[in-house]
Every structure is written in C-alpha cells, then in structure tokens.
Amino acid sequence: MKKVVSHIWPLTKRITSQINGTLEVLWVNGKKVLDSQNANYSYGSLQKVLDFGLSKIEIQNTTEILLLGLGGGSVIQSLNNRFNYKGQITAVEIDDTVIQIAKNEFEIKENTHLSIINDDALHYVENCKKHYDLIIIDIFLDQTVPEPFYKEKFWTHILQLLQSGGYVLFNAGILLKDPDKIEKLKSTLESKITWTQYDHVEGVNTLLIGKKK
C-alpha cells in the first residue's frame, strides 16, 4: 500500500541523528530513498552518480572493496545487483543511526561478503592493515564533504591501503564552489595516481577516479 500511495504523494519518516541532523526516509514514485535536509544520501540521484563511477572501473577484477560512508547502502545494492560483484565489502560508517537505517529500512545486512564497521573513516584508514582493490569514498555532511577528506594526510593512508593497480572512487563534491581543492589534491598525488575527473555527474556532482601506479 505504501508503494501505491507514494506514486501520488511521498511518504516520509524523519529520524534524528546527532551527526547528520534530521534524515528522511521517503517513498517517492514507488521507491524508498534516504535524504538529508538538502541532499540525497541513498537510492536516488546519489545511486546514479556512484553507478556512473563504478561503470568506469574494472569491477570484475576486484576481490576486496572498502566503502567509506555507508549511507543507506545503495552502493552495496548496486555492486551486488547491477555489477554482480561477488567479493568482500567492508563498509565504514561513523553514524550508528545511519547504520541502523541501512539495516532496518533498506535491508542491508552483514553476511559472509559484507562487514559493517561503526568508526570514523579517518581513524579506520590510519589503523587498518588490510589492502583493497577498490576504495569508494562517499562521505558527506548534508551537501558538504568534510575538509579532512581533501587533505594529503588522509590520502597518504588511502594509498597505503590500495593495492598496486587498484582504484579509488571519490565522490568529491556537490556544486563545488572551490575547484582549487580538487586540483591541489590531484597535483599532490599525480606521481602515484592516474586521475580521471568527471564534472556535473547527474548535473551536480564531481567524481574523481584514480588508479594507483
């Protein structure tokens, strides 16, 4: 019944998070999505943005994926269903409320192929000893990527975790007003990563795809 009604009028459940503020779980046009106050967090335009990025990567050659920023888990759904990914996924999410939303509203459950870790991504990458074939960075507070995720210190740890020839997919911003931070990041790491940049994905997002040399 909710799906039928949502084609006429969106249904909304509001959930308060100490980290992300008010989040909304909505049925819109027969599909459940997760939004922050001003941005889609999962299963709407964001899923299309990350699907576009994943389509540029050789997913079939990856066996270990690190996802920084779980949201509602739409990228996990895409990896499993659209890209037929059968390897291991480790998802790191700082906000336990978001983790519970992913589990309870979107049926993202831990299993032999998926591990969900409640941790700050900055802390996780600094202390992690594993290596990954693909690292997906999708960390926002509403419409903003926190500044530490543009900094060289964070990316030094990312490079240490990334296998040679591995990929990093960075959702680098929405309607970026300061493209210099992207250019500085690319320039700082150009000796170690080959970059491809996609602007205006779904009209608003900037994606960076890097391949470790």
DRENPA-3360 file (N, C-alpha, C; in nm, 2 decimals, always signed):
BEGIN
1 = MKKVVSHI = +0.08/-0.12/+0.00/+0.00/+0.00/+0.00/+0.09/+0.13/+0.00 ~ +0.20/+0.12/+0.08/+0.28/+0.24/+0.08/+0.34/+0.27/-0.06 ~ +0.38/+0.17/-0.13/+0.43/+0.19/-0.27/+0.32/+0.25/-0.36 ~ +0.20/+0.21/-0.35/+0.09/+0.26/-0.43/+0.07/+0.41/-0.40 ~ +0.06/+0.44/-0.27/+0.03/+0.58/-0.23/+0.14/+0.67/-0.26 ~ +0.27/+0.62/-0.26/+0.38/+0.70/-0.28/+0.39/+0.75/-0.43 ~ +0.32/+0.69/-0.52/+0.31/+0.74/-0.65/+0.23/+0.87/-0.66 ~ +0.15/+0.89/-0.56/+0.06/+1.00/-0.56/+0.12/+1.11/-0.47;
9 = WPLTKRIT = +0.17/+1.07/-0.35/+0.22/+1.16/-0.25/+0.33/+1.10/-0.17 ~ +0.45/+1.16/-0.17/+0.57/+1.09/-0.10/+0.54/+1.07/+0.05 ~ +0.57/+0.96/+0.10/+0.56/+0.93/+0.24/+0.69/+0.95/+0.31 ~ +0.69/+1.01/+0.43/+0.82/+1.04/+0.50/+0.83/+0.99/+0.64 ~ +0.94/+0.94/+0.67/+0.97/+0.91/+0.81/+1.10/+0.99/+0.85 ~ +1.09/+1.07/+0.95/+1.20/+1.15/+0.99/+1.27/+1.09/+1.11 ~ +1.41/+1.08/+1.10/+1.49/+1.02/+1.20/+1.60/+1.12/+1.24 ~ +1.62/+1.15/+1.37/+1.72/+1.24/+1.41/+1.85/+1.18/+1.44;
17 = SQINGTLE = +1.96/+1.23/+1.38/+2.09/+1.18/+1.41/+2.18/+1.29/+1.47 ~ +2.25/+1.26/+1.57/+2.34/+1.36/+1.63/+2.45/+1.40/+1.54 ~ +2.48/+1.32/+1.44/+2.59/+1.36/+1.34/+2.53/+1.42/+1.22 ~ +2.43/+1.37/+1.16/+2.37/+1.41/+1.04/+2.25/+1.49/+1.05 ~ +2.20/+1.52/+1.17/+2.08/+1.60/+1.18/+1.96/+1.52/+1.15 ~ +1.86/+1.59/+1.09/+1.74/+1.52/+1.05/+1.75/+1.45/+0.92 ~ +1.73/+1.32/+0.92/+1.73/+1.24/+0.80/+1.59/+1.20/+0.77 ~ +1.56/+1.18/+0.64/+1.43/+1.14/+0.60/+1.43/+1.02/+0.51;
25 = VLWVNGKK = +1.35/+0.92/+0.55/+1.33/+0.80/+0.47/+1.19/+0.82/+0.40 ~ +1.20/+0.83/+0.26/+1.08/+0.86/+0.19/+1.05/+0.75/+0.09 ~ +0.92/+0.73/+0.06/+0.87/+0.65/-0.05/+0.84/+0.76/-0.16 ~ +0.91/+0.76/-0.27/+0.89/+0.85/-0.38/+0.88/+0.77/-0.51 ~ +0.76/+0.78/-0.58/+0.74/+0.71/-0.70/+0.77/+0.56/-0.69 ~ +0.72/+0.51/-0.57/+0.73/+0.36/-0.55/+0.86/+0.31/-0.51 ~ +0.96/+0.41/-0.48/+1.09/+0.37/-0.44/+1.13/+0.44/-0.31 ~ +1.19/+0.36/-0.22/+1.23/+0.42/-0.09/+1.37/+0.48/-0.10;
33 = VLDSQNAN = +1.39/+0.60/-0.05/+1.52/+0.68/-0.06/+1.55/+0.73/+0.08 ~ +1.68/+0.77/+0.09/+1.72/+0.83/+0.22/+1.78/+0.97/+0.18 ~ +1.73/+1.07/+0.24/+1.77/+1.21/+0.22/+1.82/+1.28/+0.35 ~ +1.91/+1.37/+0.33/+1.94/+1.47/+0.44/+1.85/+1.59/+0.42 ~ +1.88/+1.70/+0.48/+1.80/+1.82/+0.47/+1.80/+1.87/+0.32 ~ +1.92/+1.86/+0.26/+1.93/+1.93/+0.13/+1.99/+1.83/+0.02 ~ +2.01/+1.71/+0.05/+2.08/+1.62/-0.04/+2.02/+1.48/-0.03 ~ +2.03/+1.40/-0.14/+2.00/+1.26/-0.14/+2.12/+1.19/-0.09;
41 = YSYGSLQK = +2.10/+1.10/+0.01/+2.20/+1.02/+0.07/+2.21/+0.88/+0.01 ~ +2.10/+0.83/-0.04/+2.10/+0.69/-0.09/+1.98/+0.66/-0.18 ~ +1.99/+0.58/-0.28/+1.89/+0.53/-0.36/+1.82/+0.63/-0.45 ~ +1.86/+0.75/-0.46/+1.81/+0.84/-0.56/+1.92/+0.88/-0.65 ~ +1.94/+1.01/-0.67/+2.04/+1.06/-0.76/+2.18/+1.02/-0.72 ~ +2.21/+1.00/-0.59/+2.34/+0.96/-0.54/+2.37/+0.82/-0.60 ~ +2.27/+0.73/-0.60/+2.30/+0.60/-0.65/+2.34/+0.60/-0.80 ~ +2.27/+0.69/-0.87/+2.31/+0.71/-1.01/+2.45/+0.76/-1.03;
49 = VLDFGLSK = +2.49/+0.86/-0.94/+2.62/+0.91/-0.95/+2.73/+0.81/-0.93 ~ +2.71/+0.73/-0.82/+2.81/+0.62/-0.80/+2.80/+0.51/-0.90 ~ +2.69/+0.48/-0.95/+2.68/+0.38/-1.05/+2.76/+0.42/-1.18 ~ +2.75/+0.55/-1.21/+2.83/+0.60/-1.32/+2.98/+0.58/-1.29 ~ +3.02/+0.62/-1.17/+3.16/+0.60/-1.14/+3.20/+0.45/-1.15 ~ +3.12/+0.36/-1.09/+3.16/+0.22/-1.09/+3.16/+0.16/-1.23 ~ +3.08/+0.22/-1.32/+3.08/+0.17/-1.46/+3.22/+0.20/-1.53 ~ +3.30/+0.29/-1.47/+3.43/+0.32/-1.53/+3.54/+0.24/-1.47;
57 = IEIQNTTE = +3.51/+0.15/-1.38/+3.61/+0.07/-1.31/+3.59/-0.08/-1.35 ~ +3.70/-0.15/-1.35/+3.70/-0.29/-1.38/+3.66/-0.37/-1.25 ~ +3.53/-0.37/-1.22/+3.48/-0.43/-1.10/+3.51/-0.58/-1.10 ~ +3.51/-0.64/-1.21/+3.53/-0.79/-1.22/+3.67/-0.83/-1.17 ~ +3.76/-0.73/-1.17/+3.90/-0.76/-1.13/+3.92/-0.73/-0.98 ~ +3.82/-0.70/-0.91/+3.84/-0.66/-0.77/+3.78/-0.77/-0.68 ~ +3.85/-0.80/-0.57/+3.81/-0.90/-0.47/+3.78/-0.84/-0.33 ~ +3.84/-0.72/-0.31/+3.83/-0.66/-0.18/+3.79/-0.51/-0.20;
65 = ILLLGLGG = +3.68/-0.47/-0.15/+3.63/-0.33/-0.16/+3.62/-0.27/-0.03 ~ +3.67/-0.15/-0.01/+3.65/-0.07/+0.11/+3.55/+0.05/+0.07 ~ +3.44/+0.06/+0.15/+3.35/+0.17/+0.13/+3.35/+0.26/+0.25 ~ +3.39/+0.38/+0.23/+3.39/+0.48/+0.34/+3.27/+0.57/+0.32 ~ +3.17/+0.55/+0.41/+3.05/+0.62/+0.41/+2.94/+0.53/+0.36 ~ +2.86/+0.47/+0.45/+2.77/+0.37/+0.41/+2.64/+0.43/+0.36 ~ +2.59/+0.54/+0.42/+2.46/+0.59/+0.39/+2.35/+0.48/+0.41 ~ +2.25/+0.48/+0.32/+2.15/+0.37/+0.32/+2.20/+0.24/+0.26;
73 = GSVIQSLN = +2.32/+0.24/+0.20/+2.37/+0.12/+0.14/+2.34/+0.10/-0.01 ~ +2.31/+0.21/-0.08/+2.27/+0.19/-0.22/+2.38/+0.14/-0.30 ~ +2.51/+0.18/-0.27/+2.62/+0.14/-0.35/+2.64/-0.01/-0.33 ~ +2.61/-0.07/-0.22/+2.62/-0.21/-0.19/+2.52/-0.28/-0.28 ~ +2.40/-0.23/-0.28/+2.29/-0.29/-0.37/+2.34/-0.29/-0.51 ~ +2.40/-0.17/-0.56/+2.44/-0.17/-0.70/+2.55/-0.27/-0.73 ~ +2.65/-0.28/-0.64/+2.76/-0.37/-0.66/+2.71/-0.51/-0.67 ~ +2.61/-0.55/-0.58/+2.56/-0.69/-0.58/+2.47/-0.72/-0.70;
81 = NRFNYKGQ = +2.38/-0.62/-0.73/+2.28/-0.65/-0.83/+2.31/-0.60/-0.97 ~ +2.36/-0.48/-0.99/+2.39/-0.43/-1.12/+2.53/-0.48/-1.17 ~ +2.63/-0.49/-1.08/+2.76/-0.52/-1.13/+2.80/-0.67/-1.09 ~ +2.71/-0.74/-1.03/+2.73/-0.88/-1.00/+2.86/-0.91/-0.92 ~ +2.89/-0.82/-0.83/+3.01/-0.83/-0.75/+3.00/-0.94/-0.65 ~ +3.10/-1.03/-0.64/+3.09/-1.15/-0.55/+3.20/-1.14/-0.44 ~ +3.28/-1.04/-0.44/+3.39/-1.03/-0.34/+3.35/-0.98/-0.21 ~ +3.45/-0.93/-0.13/+3.43/-0.89/+0.00/+3.41/-0.73/+0.00;
89 = ITAVEIDD = +3.32/-0.69/+0.08/+3.30/-0.54/+0.10/+3.31/-0.51/+0.25 ~ +3.39/-0.41/+0.28/+3.40/-0.36/+0.42/+3.35/-0.22/+0.41 ~ +3.24/-0.19/+0.49/+3.17/-0.06/+0.49/+3.20/+0.01/+0.62 ~ +3.25/+0.13/+0.62/+3.28/+0.20/+0.74/+3.19/+0.33/+0.75 ~ +3.12/+0.34/+0.86/+3.02/+0.45/+0.88/+3.03/+0.50/+1.02 ~ +3.05/+0.63/+1.03/+3.07/+0.69/+1.17/+2.94/+0.70/+1.24 ~ +2.83/+0.71/+1.17/+2.70/+0.74/+1.23/+2.62/+0.61/+1.26 ~ +2.61/+0.57/+1.38/+2.53/+0.45/+1.41/+2.39/+0.46/+1.37;
97 = TVIQIAKN = +2.33/+0.58/+1.38/+2.19/+0.59/+1.34/+2.18/+0.56/+1.19 ~ +2.27/+0.60/+1.11/+2.27/+0.57/+0.96/+2.28/+0.42/+0.94 ~ +2.37/+0.36/+1.02/+2.38/+0.21/+1.01/+2.25/+0.14/+1.04 ~ +2.18/+0.19/+1.14/+2.05/+0.12/+1.18/+1.95/+0.15/+1.07 ~ +1.95/+0.27/+1.01/+1.86/+0.30/+0.89/+1.89/+0.20/+0.78 ~ +2.02/+0.18/+0.75/+2.05/+0.09/+0.64/+2.00/-0.05/+0.66 ~ +2.02/-0.09/+0.79/+1.97/-0.23/+0.82/+1.82/-0.24/+0.83 ~ +1.76/-0.15/+0.89/+1.61/-0.16/+0.92/+1.52/-0.11/+0.81;
105 = EFEIKENT = +1.57/-0.01/+0.73/+1.48/+0.04/+0.63/+1.52/-0.01/+0.49 ~ +1.65/-0.05/+0.47/+1.69/-0.09/+0.33/+1.75/-0.23/+0.33 ~ +1.74/-0.30/+0.44/+1.77/-0.45/+0.45/+1.92/-0.47/+0.41 ~ +2.01/-0.38/+0.45/+2.15/-0.40/+0.43/+2.20/-0.48/+0.55 ~ +2.23/-0.61/+0.54/+2.26/-0.69/+0.65/+2.40/-0.74/+0.63 ~ +2.48/-0.75/+0.74/+2.61/-0.81/+0.74/+2.60/-0.96/+0.71 ~ +2.69/-1.01/+0.63/+2.70/-1.15/+0.59/+2.84/-1.19/+0.56 ~ +2.86/-1.30/+0.50/+3.00/-1.35/+0.47/+3.07/-1.26/+0.37;
113 = HLSIINDD = +2.99/-1.18/+0.29/+3.05/-1.09/+0.19/+3.05/-0.94/+0.24 ~ +2.99/-0.91/+0.35/+2.97/-0.77/+0.39/+3.00/-0.76/+0.54 ~ +3.09/-0.67/+0.57/+3.12/-0.63/+0.71/+3.09/-0.48/+0.73 ~ +3.02/-0.44/+0.83/+2.99/-0.30/+0.85/+3.05/-0.26/+0.98 ~ +3.13/-0.16/+0.98/+3.21/-0.11/+1.09/+3.17/+0.03/+1.13 ~ +3.13/+0.05/+1.26/+3.09/+0.18/+1.31/+3.22/+0.25/+1.36 ~ +3.27/+0.34/+1.27/+3.40/+0.40/+1.30/+3.41/+0.53/+1.22 ~ +3.50/+0.62/+1.26/+3.53/+0.74/+1.18/+3.63/+0.69/+1.07;
121 = ALHYVENC = +3.60/+0.73/+0.95/+3.68/+0.68/+0.84/+3.83/+0.73/+0.85 ~ +3.85/+0.85/+0.91/+3.99/+0.89/+0.93/+4.06/+0.80/+1.03 ~ +4.00/+0.76/+1.13/+4.06/+0.67/+1.23/+4.08/+0.53/+1.16 ~ +3.98/+0.48/+1.09/+3.99/+0.35/+1.03/+4.11/+0.34/+0.93 ~ +4.12/+0.43/+0.84/+4.23/+0.42/+0.74/+4.36/+0.44/+0.81 ~ +4.37/+0.51/+0.91/+4.50/+0.53/+0.98/+4.55/+0.40/+1.05 ~ +4.45/+0.32/+1.09/+4.49/+0.20/+1.17/+4.47/+0.07/+1.10 ~ +4.41/+0.07/+0.98/+4.38/-0.05/+0.91/+4.51/-0.11/+0.85;
129 = KKHYDLII = +4.51/-0.25/+0.85/+4.63/-0.32/+0.80/+4.60/-0.40/+0.67 ~ +4.47/-0.40/+0.63/+4.43/-0.47/+0.51/+4.47/-0.39/+0.38 ~ +4.45/-0.46/+0.27/+4.47/-0.39/+0.14/+4.35/-0.42/+0.05 ~ +4.32/-0.32/-0.03/+4.19/-0.32/-0.11/+4.22/-0.30/-0.26 ~ +4.14/-0.36/-0.34/+4.15/-0.34/-0.48/+4.07/-0.21/-0.53 ~ +3.97/-0.17/-0.45/+3.89/-0.05/-0.48/+3.85/+0.01/-0.35 ~ +3.87/+0.14/-0.34/+3.82/+0.22/-0.22/+3.72/+0.32/-0.27 ~ +3.60/+0.32/-0.22/+3.50/+0.41/-0.25/+3.48/+0.51/-0.14;
137 = IDIFLDQT = +3.50/+0.64/-0.17/+3.49/+0.75/-0.06/+3.37/+0.83/-0.09 ~ +3.27/+0.82/-0.01/+3.14/+0.89/-0.03/+3.09/+0.94/+0.11 ~ +3.16/+1.05/+0.15/+3.14/+1.10/+0.29/+3.09/+1.24/+0.28 ~ +2.97/+1.26/+0.32/+2.91/+1.40/+0.32/+2.84/+1.43/+0.45 ~ +2.84/+1.55/+0.49/+2.75/+1.61/+0.59/+2.66/+1.70/+0.51 ~ +2.54/+1.65/+0.49/+2.44/+1.72/+0.40/+2.50/+1.73/+0.26 ~ +2.53/+1.85/+0.22/+2.59/+1.87/+0.08/+2.74/+1.89/+0.08 ~ +2.81/+1.87/+0.20/+2.95/+1.91/+0.21/+3.04/+1.79/+0.24;
145 = VPEPFYKE = +3.15/+1.77/+0.17/+3.25/+1.68/+0.20/+3.34/+1.74/+0.31 ~ +3.35/+1.69/+0.43/+3.43/+1.75/+0.53/+3.58/+1.77/+0.48 ~ +3.64/+1.88/+0.52/+3.77/+1.92/+0.47/+3.88/+1.81/+0.49 ~ +3.88/+1.74/+0.60/+3.99/+1.64/+0.62/+4.01/+1.54/+0.50 ~ +3.90/+1.52/+0.43/+3.90/+1.42/+0.32/+3.96/+1.47/+0.19 ~ +4.00/+1.60/+0.19/+4.07/+1.65/+0.08/+4.22/+1.66/+0.11 ~ +4.26/+1.63/+0.23/+4.39/+1.66/+0.28/+4.49/+1.54/+0.25 ~ +4.62/+1.58/+0.23/+4.72/+1.48/+0.20/+4.74/+1.37/+0.30;
153 = KFWTHILQ = +4.72/+1.40/+0.43/+4.73/+1.30/+0.53/+4.63/+1.19/+0.51 ~ +4.51/+1.22/+0.49/+4.41/+1.11/+0.46/+4.45/+1.03/+0.34 ~ +4.49/+1.10/+0.23/+4.52/+1.03/+0.11/+4.64/+0.95/+0.12 ~ +4.74/+0.98/+0.20/+4.85/+0.90/+0.23/+4.81/+0.77/+0.28 ~ +4.72/+0.77/+0.37/+4.67/+0.64/+0.43/+4.59/+0.56/+0.32 ~ +4.51/+0.63/+0.24/+4.44/+0.56/+0.13/+4.54/+0.49/+0.04 ~ +4.64/+0.55/+0.00/+4.74/+0.49/-0.09/+4.81/+0.37/-0.02 ~ +4.83/+0.38/+0.11/+4.89/+0.26/+0.18/+4.79/+0.14/+0.18;
161 = LLQSGGYV = +4.66/+0.17/+0.18/+4.56/+0.06/+0.18/+4.53/+0.00/+0.04 ~ +4.57/+0.08/-0.06/+4.53/+0.05/-0.20/+4.63/-0.04/-0.27 ~ +4.59/-0.15/-0.33/+4.68/-0.24/-0.40/+4.73/-0.16/-0.52 ~ +4.85/-0.20/-0.56/+4.91/-0.15/-0.69/+4.81/-0.18/-0.80 ~ +4.78/-0.08/-0.88/+4.68/-0.10/-0.99/+4.54/-0.09/-0.94 ~ +4.52/-0.07/-0.81/+4.38/-0.06/-0.76/+4.32/+0.08/-0.79 ~ +4.19/+0.09/-0.76/+4.12/+0.21/-0.80/+4.06/+0.27/-0.67 ~ +4.05/+0.41/-0.68/+3.98/+0.48/-0.58/+3.87/+0.56/-0.65;
169 = LFNAGILL = +3.75/+0.56/-0.59/+3.64/+0.64/-0.65/+3.60/+0.74/-0.54 ~ +3.61/+0.86/-0.57/+3.59/+0.97/-0.47/+3.48/+1.06/-0.52 ~ +3.36/+1.06/-0.44/+3.26/+1.15/-0.47/+3.30/+1.28/-0.41 ~ +3.35/+1.37/-0.49/+3.43/+1.48/-0.44/+3.36/+1.61/-0.41 ~ +3.23/+1.61/-0.44/+3.15/+1.73/-0.40/+3.03/+1.75/-0.48 ~ +2.94/+1.84/-0.43/+2.81/+1.88/-0.49/+2.82/+2.02/-0.52 ~ +2.80/+2.06/-0.65/+2.81/+2.20/-0.69/+2.93/+2.27/-0.63 ~ +3.05/+2.21/-0.66/+3.17/+2.26/-0.60/+3.20/+2.41/-0.63;
177 = KDPDKIEK = +3.22/+2.49/-0.52/+3.24/+2.63/-0.53/+3.39/+2.66/-0.53 ~ +3.47/+2.56/-0.49/+3.62/+2.57/-0.47/+3.69/+2.46/-0.54 ~ +3.70/+2.47/-0.68/+3.76/+2.36/-0.75/+3.91/+2.35/-0.72 ~ +3.97/+2.45/-0.66/+4.11/+2.45/-0.64/+4.15/+2.34/-0.54 ~ +4.06/+2.30/-0.45/+4.10/+2.19/-0.36/+4.11/+2.06/-0.43 ~ +4.03/+2.04/-0.54/+4.04/+1.92/-0.62/+4.17/+1.92/-0.70 ~ +4.20/+2.04/-0.76/+4.33/+2.05/-0.84/+4.45/+2.03/-0.75 ~ +4.45/+2.08/-0.63/+4.56/+2.06/-0.54/+4.58/+1.92/-0.50;
185 = LKSTLESK = +4.47/+1.85/-0.47/+4.47/+1.70/-0.44/+4.53/+1.62/-0.56 ~ +4.48/+1.65/-0.68/+4.53/+1.58/-0.79/+4.68/+1.60/-0.82 ~ +4.72/+1.73/-0.80/+4.86/+1.77/-0.82/+4.95/+1.70/-0.72 ~ +4.91/+1.70/-0.60/+4.99/+1.64/-0.49/+5.01/+1.49/-0.51 ~ +4.92/+1.42/-0.57/+4.93/+1.28/-0.58/+4.95/+1.23/-0.72 ~ +4.98/+1.32/-0.81/+4.99/+1.28/-0.95/+5.10/+1.18/-0.98 ~ +5.20/+1.18/-0.90/+5.31/+1.08/-0.92/+5.27/+0.94/-0.88 ~ +5.17/+0.93/-0.80/+5.13/+0.80/-0.75/+4.99/+0.75/-0.80;
193 = ITWTQYDH = +4.91/+0.84/-0.85/+4.78/+0.81/-0.90/+4.75/+0.87/-1.04 ~ +4.69/+0.79/-1.13/+4.65/+0.85/-1.25/+4.50/+0.89/-1.24 ~ +4.47/+1.01/-1.26/+4.33/+1.06/-1.23/+4.25/+1.08/-1.35 ~ +4.12/+1.06/-1.33/+4.02/+1.09/-1.43/+3.91/+1.17/-1.35 ~ +3.87/+1.29/-1.40/+3.77/+1.37/-1.33/+3.65/+1.38/-1.42 ~ +3.53/+1.36/-1.35/+3.40/+1.38/-1.42/+3.32/+1.49/-1.35 ~ +3.29/+1.59/-1.42/+3.21/+1.70/-1.36/+3.07/+1.69/-1.40 ~ +2.98/+1.75/-1.32/+2.84/+1.76/-1.35/+2.77/+1.63/-1.37;
201 = VEGVNTLL = +2.82/+1.52/-1.29/+2.75/+1.39/-1.30/+2.61/+1.41/-1.23 ~ +2.51/+1.36/-1.30/+2.37/+1.39/-1.26/+2.35/+1.54/-1.24 ~ +2.42/+1.62/-1.31/+2.40/+1.76/-1.31/+2.48/+1.84/-1.20 ~ +2.52/+1.77/-1.10/+2.57/+1.85/-0.98/+2.70/+1.79/-0.92 ~ +2.73/+1.66/-0.94/+2.84/+1.60/-0.86/+2.97/+1.60/-0.94 ~ +3.08/+1.61/-0.87/+3.21/+1.59/-0.92/+3.27/+1.46/-0.87 ~ +3.31/+1.37/-0.96/+3.37/+1.24/-0.93/+3.52/+1.24/-0.97 ~ +3.60/+1.19/-0.88/+3.74/+1.16/-0.92/+3.76/+1.01/-0.91;
209 = IGKKK = +3.81/+0.96/-1.02/+3.85/+0.82/-1.02/+4.00/+0.81/-1.04 ~ +4.07/+0.74/-0.95/+4.21/+0.73/-0.95/+4.26/+0.59/-0.96 ~ +4.37/+0.56/-1.04/+4.42/+0.43/-1.04/+4.57/+0.44/-0.99 ~ +4.60/+0.36/-0.89/+4.73/+0.36/-0.83/+4.84/+0.31/-0.93 ~ +4.94/+0.38/-0.95/+5.05/+0.35/-1.04/+5.13/+0.24/-0.98;
% end
